[in-house]
Amino acid sequence: MREQEKLTILERMIEWGFPIERLYAKRSDVYAGQIARLILASDAIAKRAKLDWEYKSLAELGEELFISLGSVTNEERWEQSAIRNFSSLLCPHIWYEEEGLLFFVRTKDGKFRPAKLGDPSYDFVRRLDEEGAVFDLVLNEVPRWAQELFVNKINYDAYCLVWHDQDGKAYDQHKAILRDAVLQETQRRLGGNRRVDIAHPNESTLADARERGSLLRIVRSLDVMANLPDRGAASAIELQLQQLGFGSPKEATIRKILDEARKLEADEKPQLRKSKTQ
């Protein structure tokens, strides 16, 4: 018997005795037809998942995840069980954008560009997210937005690397840091001579991430130069900002920036600048 994690959903169903003829009987069913055909196509989809790719639609990604990770927990109501499981593997990708996953659309000439507000499918998933409706989606067929929104392999692999096994961390506390790490890892995989221009309306772009990193390094340097105390520095900076006529940022934001800057790890071993007389 093949290892459990390498079995397709069809093979797993066969292994625990599910009568496959029930899948064939539902191939033309209005409600369950697509999920039945998807399960029966397990071998072909598993082979597709192993092929090299640069861009892949969310629909294709969802299908491949369902074939490799999906399950049917109720034999009598297998249609509902399979459809809900497929939906639970596809739809959360809408949330992953806030964590650094990037969406792309295909242009008329067959090329890809970052999705932006004004693209119908992108507007639709943004609205779903804003309305809190993602969790409630149950898809008995692949929706249009999943066919028209794509992910890029470099960014997707970077996302999977950074967010692997992060469930134990405080989500809100780590999301922004890990999101920027996804974008930085995407750029690293592209290489120093290549750059992806990401028109991301809601989250940091790669350029923003680099600029933010530079600003934090500057804050860290000024913190050391000013010999700011570990405690009370944020309130002192807020007072100075007010004296200069600035109404923000406030103490809590200043403290957060200082803490993040102080936690930065050095890129290389610190070096002392040689004097001009040496």
N, C-alpha and C positions, 0 to 999 in steps of 0.2 A: 504494500500500500504506500502511496506517495505521502510525503510529509503533509500535515494538516494545513500549514500556511500556504502550501503550493497548490492545493486543490482549488478548482473553480467552484462556484456555487452550485453548478449542475452536478458536479462530481460529489460534492458534499451531500446534496439532496438524495442522490442515488445511493450513497453509502448508508444513510440512515433509513432507507427503504421507501422513499417517497415514490408513488406511482407516476412515472414520467408521462404516461399516456394522458394524465390530467393536464399537463402543460400543452401537449399537442391539441387537445380538445378546446383549449382557450385561445389559440392563435388568432382567431378572427373575432374574438369577443371585443365589444366596444370598450369595456372597462379594463379588462385584464389582458387584452391582446398584446399590447406592447411589452409589458413586463414578462409575459410568457415567451415571446419571441426573443427577448433579451437574454433570458436564462438559457434558452435552447441554443443561442449563438455563443455560449460561453467559450468554447474552444477558439473560435475565430477572434473574439475580442481579447482573450488572453494572449494570443499570438500578436495581435496589433499592439498591445501594451508593451511588448518587448522591443518593438521597432524604434529606431532613432527618430526623434522629432524635435522641431524647433518651436512650433506653436500648436496648441491643442485646444479644442473647444471645451468649455465646461461640461457640455453634454458627453463628449467622448471620455473626459476625465471621470465623470460620474459613473458612466457605464463600466469603465475599467476597475474603479474602486469597488463597485457593487459585485462584479464578477469575482474579484479576489478576496474581498472582505465581507461581502453581504451574507445575509442569513434569512431563513424562513423559519419562524418559531412556532407557527400554528398550521398544522397540516390541513385541518378542515377549512380554515380561512386563509389559505396560503397567499391568495391574491392581495388581500389587505396587508398582510404581514410583509410581503416582498415589496409592495409599493411604498409602504412607510419606511422600510429600511433603505430603499433606493433614494428616497427623498432626503433621508437623514444624512446620506453620504454626499449628495450633490449640493443641497441648498446652503449648508454652512459656509461654502466658499464665498458667499456674499459677505459674511462677517470677516473673512480672512483678509479682505482688502485693508481693513483698519490695522492689520498686523503686518502689512508689508507686501502681501500678494498683489500683483499688478494685473489689471485687465486690459486686453487689447481688442481692437475690432479690425476686420478685414476690409480694405478699401476696394473700390471698383476695379483697380488694376491688379488685385490679388496680393497686395502688400499688406503689412500690418502696422498699425500705429496705436499708441496708447488711447484707451477709451477716455472720453471726457463728457462733461455735461453737455447735453444737446444730442448725444447719440441715443436713439430711442431705447434700446435694450439696457444701456447703462443707466439712463434716467429711471427706468422701471425698477431695476434692482436697488437703486439708491432710495427710491420711494418705499419699496418693501422694507428696507432696513430702517428708515426713519419712522415708519409706522409700526415697527415691531412685529411685522407679519411673517418674517422668515421662518420662525420656529413652527408656525402653523401650516406651512406649505405641505401639501400631500399631492404628489405628481403621479398620475397614472399614465402620463406620456411626457416625453421630453419637451420642455417649454422652449419657446422661440428664443428667449434671452440666453438660455444655456447653449443654444446653437450659434448665437451671434457674438458671444463674448469668449475670448480666448485667453489662455495663459501662455507665458513664455517659459521654456524649459530651464533656462539659466536662472530666472527669478524664482520659478517654482522649486527647483532644487535648493536654492538658497533659503527659501522660506521653510522647506521641510527640515533642512539642517538646523536652522536657528531655533525653530519652534518644536523640535523633537522633544517629547517627554517634558513639557513645561507645565503639565497640569497641577503639579504640586506647588507652583509659585503663586504669589499674590498677583492675580491677573492684571488689575488696573495699575499696579505699581510697576510692572515690568513691560507692559504692552508697548509703550512709546520707545523704550530702550531697545527691545527686541525687534520692533518694526524697523527702526533705523539700522539695526544690525543686518536685517534681511536686505535692505537696499545697498548697504556697503558690501555685503557678500556678493550681491548681484554684480556690482561694479568690479569687484575683484575677479570674478569668474570671466567677465568680459575682457579683462586685461587692461593694462595702462594706456594703450593706444586706441581703445574703443570706448565709446560712451553712449549710453542710451538716454535719449531726451524724453523724459517721462512727464507728460502733462497731467499731473495728478491734482485734481481740484480740492481734495479733502485732506490729504496726508502729505508728509514730507516727500519731496522728490530726491533723487540721488544728489543733485546739486545742493539742495537745502540741507541734506544730511551732512555733506562735507563741510558746508559753511557753518552749520551748527557745531560740528566737532571742532572747527577752528576757533569759534567764539568761546567755547568752553575751555579750550587750551589758553586763550588769552585771559579769561577770568581766573583760571588757575594761576597763571603767571602773576597777574596783578594782585591776587590774594597773597601770594608769597612775598612780593615786593612790598606790599603795605603792611605785612606782618599782622594780618587781621586775627583777632582772637577766635578760638573755637566757638565760643558762645557770645551772643550779642552782636555779631558782625552784621547780621541781616537788618536789625533795627537801626544800627548806625548808618548803614548804606541807605536805607529808606529815608532817614532824616536828611542825609546829604542830598538825595534826589529832590526832596521837598524844598530844600533851601535853594536848589538850582531851578526850581519852578516846574519840576516834573511830578505829575500826579500818580504815576505808576512806573514800574511794578510795585506791588505791595510786599510787605515783609515775608509772607508765606511763599510767594513766588521767588523772591530773592534767596530765601533760605534753601529752596529746592534747587535753584541754579547753582548756588555755592556748594551744596552737598554733592551734586552731580559732578561738578568740576573737580572737587577734591578727591573724588573716587576714580578719576581718570587714571588709567595705567599708562606709564611712559611708553612711547614708541620705540625707544632705544635707551641705552645706558646714558644717564645724565653726564654732560661734559662741562668742564669749566672753561670759560672763554679766556684765551691767553691774552696777556697785556701786550700793548703795542711795543714795549721795550724789550720783549723777549725775542 
